[in-house]
Amino acid sequence: MDNIAGQNASNKFAANITVFILVVLWLLPTIGLFVSSFRDRDQISNSGWWQAPMAVDLNFRTRIATDGAREENGVFILEGNVFADPALRANFPDSAGTVSAFGTRAVAPGEFPAGEVTELRGDGTLVVNADGSYRIETAEPLDRGPTLYFEARTPPKFTLDNYRTVLFADGMDRAFINTLTVTIPATIIPILIAAFAAYALAWMDFPGRGLLIAAVVGLLVVPLQLALVPLLKLHTEIGIGQSFLGIWLAHTGFGLPLAVYLLRNYMVGLPRDIIESAKVDGATDFQIFVRIILPLSFPALASFAIFQFLWTWNDLLVAKVFLPSGAESQVMTVKIADDLLGSRGGDWGILATAAFVSIAVPLIVFFTMQRYLVRGLLAGSVK
């Protein structure tokens, strides 16, 4: 018995460690997105999110003004500090920083280490020190100051600008309403249809029921992308084209196979004694479905509602195909992808922020309904 107890404790410890590792692996990308949503765009491009608390080397550019040049022993001297440029004040508010390298070409901004004297491409020499001070010596006066590139260490910068950009973007409120307009009906309609179909496939005897169940299972493996063009063509022919009605029916069609499959399997496992007793008492199929099956099936209905809501809320492809391209019909995913990120989608700060803004409502829905997933509604139904 001691060996068995020790084995159980060991298995429990291994299971806890495994669960902990899986949770950490799932949380790491989320933590990375959360940290990146508060970081500056340039710092995101030059360092990972785990380096957010540390200083970052960034490339800057400044044009040296020729004002203040003086002549000493036939040599024209121009001195100043790169951090005094008003255009760089946002990065160096105290007009102070640390230069690690500099250059005179955009392709090589860190060609020379700080403090090294280098020759200008025209005439003269240039040196930039670590404190940002520079000195240019030329034999002839400069008509135009050279462009100076340098690498400087910047302190960690956290900002709310990304959230302001996403939340207060022009048309974002309309996109939020459009997303709700698409998601709520596209969640309710397939649940209603699937519940009726699942009850019929689970408890009603009729010819061809087995073939229908097999067809539902077969539809689960049909790729969504395969049906987009034929379905859009069908919508155009019947007159609904690219519209909210069209996208409701599209999400309903794509979600029904899984909904029917899940609900049917759940309803089959309900106690047969309850249903048979109701039939003996004279209840019709509709009364059994409404008063018995639906209340007992609420956990399955809630679980599918959560998944369907998440799928439709975060959908981009179906919305691009079945909704008009105008700003009046844009949902949040399309608004973020087309207007905020652009065609290349390289602004990781906006992307991370948009991810957290867009998951706010699904999180509320999940935490509101997740209690139904664990509630024992069948407890006490059978003596």
C-alpha positions as CSV (number, residue, x, y, z in Angstrom):
1,M,0.0,0.0,0.0
2,D,2.9,2.4,0.7
3,N,4.3,1.8,-2.7
4,I,0.9,2.6,-4.3
5,A,0.5,5.7,-2.2
6,G,4.0,6.9,-3.1
7,Q,3.3,6.2,-6.8
8,N,0.1,8.2,-6.6
9,A,1.9,11.1,-5.0
10,S,4.6,10.9,-7.6
11,N,2.1,10.9,-10.4
12,K,0.3,13.8,-8.9
13,F,3.5,15.8,-8.7
14,A,4.4,15.0,-12.3
15,A,0.9,16.0,-13.4
16,N,1.2,19.3,-11.5
17,I,4.6,20.1,-13.1
18,T,3.2,19.3,-16.5
19,V,0.2,21.5,-16.1
20,F,2.4,24.3,-14.8
21,I,4.8,24.1,-17.8
22,L,1.8,24.1,-20.2
23,V,0.3,27.1,-18.5
24,V,3.6,29.0,-18.7
25,L,4.0,28.1,-22.4
26,W,0.5,29.4,-23.1
27,L,1.0,32.6,-21.0
28,L,4.4,33.6,-22.4
29,P,3.0,34.9,-25.8
30,T,0.2,36.7,-24.0
31,I,2.6,38.4,-21.7
32,G,4.8,39.3,-24.6
33,L,1.8,40.9,-26.4
34,F,0.8,42.8,-23.3
35,V,4.2,44.2,-22.7
36,S,4.6,45.1,-26.4
37,S,1.3,47.0,-26.4
38,F,2.9,49.6,-24.1
39,R,6.2,49.9,-25.8
40,D,7.4,52.4,-28.4
41,R,7.4,51.2,-32.0
42,D,11.2,51.8,-32.5
43,Q,12.1,49.9,-29.3
44,I,9.9,46.9,-30.3
45,S,11.7,46.8,-33.7
46,N,15.1,46.6,-32.0
47,S,14.7,44.5,-28.9
48,G,12.4,41.7,-27.6
49,W,9.7,42.2,-25.1
50,W,11.7,40.5,-22.4
51,Q,14.3,43.4,-22.8
52,A,11.6,46.1,-22.2
53,P,13.0,47.1,-18.7
54,M,16.5,47.7,-20.3
55,A,17.9,50.5,-22.4
56,V,17.9,50.0,-26.1
57,D,20.3,51.1,-28.9
58,L,18.4,53.0,-31.6
59,N,19.4,54.7,-34.8
60,F,18.8,58.4,-35.2
61,R,19.5,61.1,-37.8
62,T,20.2,64.8,-37.5
63,R,21.3,67.5,-39.9
64,I,24.0,69.7,-38.5
65,A,23.4,73.4,-38.8
66,T,26.2,75.6,-40.0
67,D,25.2,78.5,-37.7
68,G,27.9,79.1,-35.1
69,A,30.9,78.0,-37.2
70,R,34.1,79.8,-36.3
71,E,37.6,80.1,-37.8
72,E,40.8,79.2,-36.0
73,N,44.2,79.4,-37.7
74,G,42.6,79.0,-41.1
75,V,40.5,76.0,-40.1
76,F,36.7,76.3,-39.9
77,I,35.3,74.6,-36.8
78,L,31.7,73.6,-36.1
79,E,30.8,72.2,-32.7
80,G,27.6,71.2,-31.1
81,N,25.6,68.3,-29.5
82,V,23.5,65.9,-31.4
83,F,21.0,65.6,-28.5
84,A,20.2,69.3,-28.8
85,D,18.3,68.7,-32.0
86,P,14.6,69.7,-31.3
87,A,13.4,66.8,-33.5
88,L,15.0,64.3,-31.0
89,R,13.6,65.9,-27.9
90,A,10.9,63.2,-27.6
91,N,13.6,60.5,-27.3
92,F,16.0,62.6,-25.2
93,P,13.9,65.1,-23.2
94,D,16.9,66.1,-21.1
95,S,19.1,66.7,-24.2
96,A,21.4,64.0,-22.9
97,G,22.2,60.5,-23.9
98,T,25.0,58.1,-24.8
99,V,26.3,57.7,-28.3
100,S,27.8,54.3,-29.1
101,A,28.6,54.7,-32.8
102,F,28.1,57.2,-35.6
103,G,28.3,57.4,-39.4
104,T,27.7,59.7,-42.3
105,R,25.8,57.2,-44.4
106,A,22.2,55.9,-43.9
107,V,23.3,52.4,-44.8
108,A,25.9,52.4,-42.1
109,P,24.7,54.5,-39.1
110,G,27.1,52.9,-36.8
111,E,30.2,52.8,-39.0
112,F,32.5,54.4,-36.5
113,P,32.7,54.0,-32.8
114,A,32.1,57.1,-30.6
115,G,35.3,59.2,-30.2
116,E,36.9,58.1,-33.4
117,V,37.9,60.8,-35.9
118,T,36.8,60.2,-39.4
119,E,37.1,62.1,-42.7
120,L,34.1,63.7,-44.3
121,R,33.2,62.7,-47.8
122,G,34.0,66.2,-49.1
123,D,36.7,67.8,-47.1
124,G,37.4,67.9,-43.4
125,T,37.1,65.6,-40.4
126,L,34.3,64.7,-38.0
127,V,34.3,63.2,-34.5
128,V,31.3,62.4,-32.3
129,N,31.9,61.7,-28.6
130,A,29.9,59.4,-26.4
131,D,28.2,62.4,-24.7
132,G,26.8,63.5,-28.1
133,S,29.2,66.4,-28.6
134,Y,30.6,66.7,-32.1
135,R,33.4,68.6,-33.8
136,I,33.8,69.3,-37.5
137,E,37.0,70.8,-39.0
138,T,37.1,71.9,-42.6
139,A,39.4,74.0,-44.7
140,E,36.6,75.8,-46.4
141,P,33.3,77.1,-44.8
142,L,30.4,74.7,-45.1
143,D,27.4,76.0,-47.2
144,R,25.3,73.1,-45.9
145,G,25.7,71.0,-42.8
146,P,26.2,67.3,-43.3
147,T,23.6,64.7,-42.2
148,L,24.8,62.8,-39.2
149,Y,23.6,59.3,-38.3
150,F,24.3,57.8,-34.9
151,E,23.4,55.0,-32.5
152,A,22.4,56.0,-29.0
153,R,21.3,54.2,-26.0
154,T,17.7,55.2,-25.0
155,P,16.0,54.4,-21.7
156,P,13.0,52.0,-21.6
157,K,9.9,53.9,-22.8
158,F,6.4,52.9,-22.0
159,T,3.5,54.8,-23.5
160,L,-0.3,54.7,-23.9
161,D,-0.1,56.1,-27.4
162,N,-0.8,52.7,-28.9
163,Y,-4.1,52.4,-27.0
164,R,-5.0,56.0,-27.9
165,T,-4.4,55.2,-31.6
166,V,-6.5,52.1,-31.5
167,L,-9.4,53.2,-29.3
168,F,-9.8,56.7,-30.7
169,A,-9.2,55.9,-34.4
170,D,-11.7,57.4,-36.8
171,G,-14.6,54.9,-37.2
172,M,-13.5,52.5,-34.5
173,D,-16.8,53.0,-32.6
174,R,-18.7,52.1,-35.8
175,A,-16.5,49.1,-36.3
176,F,-17.3,47.9,-32.8
177,I,-21.1,48.2,-33.4
178,N,-20.7,46.4,-36.7
179,T,-18.8,43.6,-35.0
180,L,-21.6,43.2,-32.4
181,T,-24.1,43.3,-35.3
182,V,-22.3,40.4,-37.0
183,T,-21.4,38.3,-33.9
184,I,-24.6,38.2,-31.9
185,P,-27.0,36.9,-34.6
186,A,-24.2,34.7,-36.0
187,T,-24.0,33.0,-32.6
188,I,-27.7,32.8,-31.8
189,I,-29.0,31.5,-35.2
190,P,-26.8,28.4,-35.5
191,I,-27.5,27.5,-31.8
192,L,-31.2,27.6,-32.3
193,I,-31.1,25.6,-35.5
194,A,-28.6,23.1,-34.2
195,A,-30.5,22.5,-31.0
196,F,-33.6,21.4,-32.9
197,A,-31.6,19.3,-35.3
198,A,-29.6,17.7,-32.5
199,Y,-32.8,16.7,-30.7
200,A,-34.3,15.2,-33.8
201,L,-31.1,13.2,-34.5
202,A,-30.8,12.1,-30.9
203,W,-34.4,11.1,-29.9
204,M,-36.6,11.0,-32.9
205,D,-36.8,7.9,-35.1
206,F,-37.2,8.5,-38.8
207,P,-35.7,7.0,-42.0
208,G,-32.3,8.2,-43.0
209,R,-31.3,9.4,-39.5
210,G,-28.0,7.5,-39.7
211,L,-27.1,9.0,-43.0
212,L,-27.8,12.5,-41.7
213,I,-25.5,11.9,-38.8
214,A,-22.8,10.7,-41.1
215,A,-23.3,13.7,-43.4
216,V,-22.9,16.1,-40.4
217,V,-19.7,14.3,-39.4
218,G,-18.5,14.5,-43.0
219,L,-19.2,18.3,-43.2
220,L,-16.8,18.8,-40.2
221,V,-13.8,18.1,-42.5
222,V,-14.9,20.5,-45.3
223,P,-12.4,23.5,-45.3
224,L,-14.1,26.8,-44.8
225,Q,-11.9,28.4,-47.6
226,L,-13.3,25.8,-50.1
227,A,-16.8,27.1,-49.7
228,L,-16.2,30.9,-49.7
229,V,-16.4,31.5,-53.5
230,P,-19.3,29.2,-54.3
231,L,-21.3,30.5,-51.3
232,L,-20.6,34.1,-52.2
233,K,-21.8,33.4,-55.8
234,L,-24.9,31.8,-54.4
235,H,-25.6,34.8,-52.2
236,T,-25.2,37.1,-55.2
237,E,-27.6,35.1,-57.3
238,I,-30.3,35.1,-54.7
239,G,-29.9,38.8,-54.0
240,I,-28.3,39.1,-50.6
241,G,-24.7,39.5,-51.9
242,Q,-22.3,41.2,-49.5
243,S,-24.5,42.2,-46.6
244,F,-25.0,41.5,-42.9
245,L,-27.7,38.9,-43.8
246,G,-25.2,37.2,-46.0
247,I,-22.5,37.0,-43.4
248,W,-25.0,35.8,-40.8
249,L,-26.0,32.9,-43.1
250,A,-22.3,32.2,-43.9
251,H,-21.3,31.9,-40.2
252,T,-24.4,29.8,-39.6
253,G,-23.5,27.4,-42.3
254,F,-19.9,27.1,-41.2
255,G,-20.8,26.6,-37.6
256,L,-23.8,24.3,-37.9
257,P,-21.9,20.9,-38.4
258,L,-19.9,21.3,-35.3
259,A,-22.9,22.6,-33.3
260,V,-25.2,19.7,-34.4
261,Y,-22.4,17.2,-33.7
262,L,-21.7,18.4,-30.2
263,L,-25.3,19.0,-29.1
264,R,-26.4,15.6,-30.5
265,N,-23.7,13.7,-28.7
266,Y,-24.6,15.6,-25.5
267,M,-28.4,15.0,-25.8
268,V,-27.9,11.3,-26.5
269,G,-26.3,11.0,-23.0
270,L,-29.3,12.6,-21.2
271,P,-31.3,10.2,-19.0
272,R,-33.8,8.3,-21.0
273,D,-36.1,7.8,-18.0
274,I,-36.9,11.5,-18.0
275,I,-37.9,11.6,-21.6
276,E,-39.9,8.4,-21.5
277,S,-41.8,9.6,-18.4
278,A,-42.7,12.8,-20.1
279,K,-44.0,10.9,-23.1
280,V,-46.1,8.7,-20.9
281,D,-47.5,11.8,-19.3
282,G,-48.6,13.0,-22.8
283,A,-45.9,15.5,-23.6
284,T,-45.2,16.2,-27.2
285,D,-41.7,16.3,-28.7
286,F,-41.8,20.1,-28.8
287,Q,-42.7,20.2,-25.1
288,I,-40.0,17.7,-24.2
289,F,-37.5,19.7,-26.2
290,V,-38.4,23.1,-24.7
291,R,-39.1,22.1,-21.0
292,I,-36.6,19.2,-20.5
293,I,-33.9,19.0,-23.2
294,L,-33.0,22.6,-23.4
295,P,-32.5,23.2,-19.7
296,L,-30.5,20.0,-19.3
297,S,-28.4,20.8,-22.4
298,F,-27.5,24.3,-21.2
299,P,-23.8,23.4,-20.5
300,A,-23.4,22.2,-24.1
301,L,-25.3,25.2,-25.5
302,A,-23.1,27.6,-23.4
303,S,-19.9,25.9,-24.5
304,F,-20.7,26.1,-28.2
305,A,-22.0,29.7,-27.8
306,I,-18.6,30.7,-26.3
307,F,-16.7,29.1,-29.2
308,Q,-19.0,30.4,-31.8
309,F,-18.8,33.9,-30.4
310,L,-15.0,33.8,-30.3
311,W,-14.8,32.6,-33.9
312,T,-17.1,35.2,-35.3
313,W,-15.7,38.0,-33.2
314,N,-12.1,37.3,-34.3
315,D,-13.0,36.5,-37.9
316,L,-11.3,38.4,-40.6
317,L,-11.5,36.2,-43.7
318,V,-15.3,35.7,-43.8
319,A,-15.9,39.4,-43.0
320,K,-13.6,40.4,-45.9
321,V,-15.6,38.2,-48.3
322,F,-19.2,38.6,-47.2
323,L,-19.3,42.3,-46.1
324,P,-19.0,45.4,-48.4
325,S,-15.5,47.0,-48.5
326,G,-16.8,50.4,-47.4
327,A,-16.0,51.9,-44.0
328,E,-19.7,51.8,-43.0
329,S,-19.6,48.0,-42.9
330,Q,-16.1,47.3,-41.5
331,V,-15.8,45.1,-38.4
332,M,-13.0,45.6,-35.9
333,T,-10.7,43.0,-37.4
334,V,-11.0,44.6,-40.9
335,K,-10.6,48.1,-39.5
336,I,-7.5,47.1,-37.6
337,A,-6.0,45.2,-40.5
338,D,-6.7,47.7,-43.3
339,D,-6.6,51.1,-41.7
340,L,-4.4,50.8,-38.6
341,L,-1.8,48.2,-39.7
342,G,-1.8,48.9,-43.5
343,S,-0.8,46.4,-46.2
344,R,2.4,45.3,-44.5
345,G,1.3,45.0,-40.9
346,G,4.7,45.8,-39.5
347,D,3.6,48.0,-36.6
348,W,3.9,45.5,-33.8
349,G,2.9,47.9,-31.1
350,I,-0.5,48.6,-32.8
351,L,-0.9,44.9,-33.5
352,A,-0.4,43.9,-29.9
353,T,-2.6,46.7,-28.6
354,A,-5.4,45.8,-31.1
355,A,-5.2,42.2,-29.9
356,F,-5.9,43.2,-26.3
357,V,-8.6,45.7,-27.2
358,S,-10.4,43.1,-29.4
359,I,-10.3,40.3,-26.8
360,A,-12.0,42.5,-24.1
361,V,-15.5,41.5,-25.1
362,P,-14.8,37.8,-25.7
363,L,-13.2,37.6,-22.2
364,I,-16.3,39.1,-20.7
365,V,-18.5,36.6,-22.5
366,F,-16.2,33.7,-21.5
367,F,-16.0,34.6,-17.8
368,T,-19.8,35.2,-17.7
369,M,-20.7,31.9,-19.2
370,Q,-17.9,29.6,-18.1
371,R,-19.8,28.7,-14.9
372,Y,-22.3,26.9,-17.0
373,L,-19.6,24.6,-18.2
374,V,-19.0,23.1,-14.8
375,R,-22.4,23.4,-13.2
376,G,-24.0,20.0,-12.6
377,L,-27.5,20.7,-14.0
378,L,-28.3,16.9,-14.1
379,A,-27.7,16.6,-10.3
380,G,-30.9,15.3,-8.7
381,S,-32.8,14.8,-12.0
382,V,-32.9,11.0,-11.6
383,K,-33.6,9.4,-8.2
